[in-house]
Amino acid sequence: MRRVSPENLLLVGKVIRPHGLEGLLRIWSYAQSERSFLNAGTVFLKSDPEETHEYTVISVRPHKNVFLMKLDGLNSLEKAERCHGAEIFIRKDSLRREKEDEYFWFELIGLKVFLNTGRYIGTLRDILTTGSNDIYVVREGESETLIPAIHDVVEDIDLENKRMIISEVEGLFDLDEV
């Protein structure tokens, strides 16, 4: 296996347990769809801090509320059982953007968020998924601000300088004012 720096890997799932007798893995995915695994082509399974194994992805398909993954070289229940509980990583450079203005969560977490007036709001700490759009959770000290991840609010994302510029939306910052 070629050496891959941990900084270049992204955690995208976890092996729940084997599925069937042919080496299929039942996995919990942190990615939105099976495309992330298929586009990556290879995954890295890490079952303990010292050991990571690289596998070629043969197939991934939805199954109830999880995915079933077939990896090259895992062709028996015994081999699949050794992967139980392993974390699943892919190379960050294998990710593909579907749209030009699309960003991955790992790129956004940690950005400093400013109003377009220059006022510092805080650091983007979490992202909540909702039915219509994501919500950015921005914290500064004890203060927490929820920012809708929509074009009308988010004016600019500058990954190089680790900054996000948002427009002031009526009602977003005046909850404590009477």
C-alpha positions in Angstrom: 0.0 0.0 0.0 1.3 3.5 -0.8 1.6 5.9 2.1 -1.1 8.4 2.4 -0.8 11.2 4.9 -3.7 11.3 7.4 -4.3 15.0 6.5 -5.2 13.9 3.0 -7.9 11.5 4.1 -11.5 12.2 5.0 -13.6 10.1 7.3 -16.7 9.1 5.3 -18.2 6.1 7.2 -17.9 3.2 9.5 -18.2 -0.6 9.1 -21.2 -1.8 11.1 -20.7 -5.5 10.4 -20.5 -8.1 7.6 -23.6 -8.8 5.5 -24.0 -12.3 4.2 -21.3 -14.9 3.5 -19.5 -13.3 0.5 -17.6 -10.5 2.3 -20.1 -7.7 1.8 -19.9 -4.9 4.4 -22.8 -3.2 6.0 -21.7 0.4 6.5 -22.9 3.6 8.0 -22.1 6.5 5.6 -21.4 10.1 6.6 -21.5 11.0 2.9 -24.7 12.0 1.2 -24.7 9.1 -1.3 -22.8 6.1 -2.5 -21.2 8.2 -5.3 -18.5 9.5 -2.8 -17.3 5.9 -2.4 -17.6 5.0 -6.1 -15.9 8.2 -7.3 -13.0 7.6 -4.9 -12.4 4.2 -6.3 -10.4 3.1 -3.2 -11.2 3.3 0.5 -9.0 3.1 3.5 -10.2 1.0 6.4 -8.7 1.8 9.8 -9.6 -0.7 12.6 -6.9 0.4 15.0 -4.6 3.4 15.3 -1.6 1.6 13.9 -3.2 -0.2 10.9 -4.8 1.1 7.8 -5.7 -1.1 4.8 -6.5 0.2 1.3 -9.2 -1.5 -0.8 -10.6 -1.0 -4.3 -14.3 -0.4 -4.2 -16.3 -2.9 -6.3 -19.8 -1.7 -5.5 -21.9 0.3 -3.1 -25.6 0.2 -2.9 -28.3 1.5 -0.5 -29.9 -1.1 1.8 -32.6 0.1 4.2 -31.0 3.0 6.1 -27.3 1.9 5.5 -25.1 1.0 2.5 -23.7 -2.4 1.4 -20.2 -2.2 0.2 -18.2 -4.8 -1.8 -14.4 -4.4 -1.7 -11.8 -6.2 -3.8 -10.1 -8.9 -1.7 -12.9 -9.2 0.9 -14.6 -12.4 -0.4 -15.6 -14.2 2.8 -17.4 -13.7 6.0 -14.2 -14.3 7.9 -12.3 -11.5 6.1 -15.3 -9.1 6.4 -15.5 -9.8 10.1 -12.0 -8.4 10.6 -13.3 -5.1 9.4 -16.1 -4.8 12.0 -16.0 -1.4 13.5 -13.4 0.0 11.1 -13.5 3.7 10.1 -13.8 4.3 6.4 -11.7 7.0 4.8 -11.3 8.3 1.2 -8.7 10.7 -0.3 -9.8 14.3 -0.1 -8.5 14.8 -3.7 -11.0 12.1 -4.9 -14.0 14.3 -4.1 -15.8 15.8 -7.0 -17.8 19.0 -6.9 -21.1 18.8 -8.7 -21.5 22.6 -9.0 -18.9 25.4 -9.0 -20.3 27.0 -5.8 -20.4 23.7 -3.9 -18.2 23.2 -0.8 -17.5 20.2 1.4 -18.2 20.5 5.1 -14.6 19.8 6.0 -13.7 22.9 4.0 -16.2 25.1 5.8 -15.8 24.1 9.4 -13.4 26.5 11.0 -14.0 29.4 8.7 -14.1 32.9 10.4 -17.5 34.5 9.6 -17.9 38.2 9.1 -20.8 40.5 8.1 -20.3 42.4 4.9 -19.8 45.5 7.1 -16.6 43.9 8.6 -18.1 42.9 11.9 -16.8 39.6 13.2 -19.5 37.1 14.0 -17.5 34.0 15.0 -16.2 30.7 13.8 -18.3 28.2 11.8 -18.3 25.2 14.2 -21.1 22.9 12.8 -23.5 22.4 10.0 -27.1 21.3 10.5 -29.0 19.6 7.7 -32.6 20.6 7.2 -35.1 19.9 4.5 -34.6 23.0 2.4 -31.0 24.2 3.1 -28.2 23.7 5.5 -27.7 25.9 8.6 -24.3 27.1 9.6 -23.7 27.1 13.4 -21.4 30.0 14.2 -20.0 30.5 17.7 -18.0 33.2 19.5 -17.6 32.6 23.2 -21.0 32.0 24.6 -22.8 33.4 21.6 -24.2 31.1 18.9 -25.7 32.3 15.6 -27.5 30.1 13.2 -27.0 31.2 9.6 -29.0 29.9 6.7 -26.7 28.5 4.0 -28.4 30.3 1.1 -27.1 32.6 -1.6 -29.1 35.6 -0.3 -27.2 35.4 3.0 -23.7 33.9 2.1 -22.0 36.5 -0.1 -18.5 35.0 -0.3 -16.5 32.0 0.8 -12.8 32.5 0.7 -11.2 29.1 1.5 -7.6 30.4 1.0 -8.1 33.0 3.7 -10.5 30.9 5.7 -13.2 33.5 5.7 -16.9 33.7 5.0 -18.8 36.9 4.3 -22.5 37.1 5.0 -25.1 39.8 4.5 -27.0 41.1 7.4 -30.5 39.6 7.4 -33.3 41.3 9.2 -34.0 39.6 12.5 -30.8 37.5 12.5 -28.8 39.5 15.0 -31.4 41.6 16.9 -33.0 38.9 19.1 -31.4 40.2 22.2 -32.3 43.8 21.4 -35.6 45.2 22.8 
